[in-house]
């Protein structure tokens, strides 16, 4: 696609429920990233996929968080048993990979846990 | 891993003045340094970047300088305008963080008309 697409744009969920956030990167981009941005805060790294390599999961805050990337394209970030502190904007980004490049970010999913 | 520190956290200037935001990084092997602008409620967007083989890069009213010896880089905005008001993030990658950006904490820039 022309840009990085994320869905849903907004998600309100009850504490304890599971949620799935979707990211569709720019076509041909082999690198895909998930970041989290709490209100008024910086960009917290969560996970990084590069081609067929094992993902870098070093930023996932707990085992309630997981992500997968199917077919080297679309990625899904899953948060199980959501907590109020999970409320944030979840940003996905992609780049061509195979080197150091800037990211193109999606518009994000605003997650609110009530 | 890489650690990026950004200062100041807030910056207020009058329209037409210059603004400077500074970042330091910890990994001497880092070699790519982008800057992002995030307007309220919007996604971060890349505005300029620099690689370690150059010391300065300009694009109209914005410029970035890099001092590899001191491990710091700066964003310079000249002739600021109200539409420059946003949060600016610096980042670094390379070395132990190859392919993955580590971001600074952000600077809230306010340009007063």
Interface residues (C-beta under 8 A of the other chain):
Chain A: X31 X33 X41 X42 X43 X45 X48 X50 X56 X58 X91 X97 X99 X100 X101 X102 X103 X104 X105 X106 X107 X108
Chain B: X1 X31 X32 X34 X36 X42 X43 X44 X45 X46 X49 X51 X89 X93 X94 X98 X99 X100 X101 X102 X103 X104 X105 X106
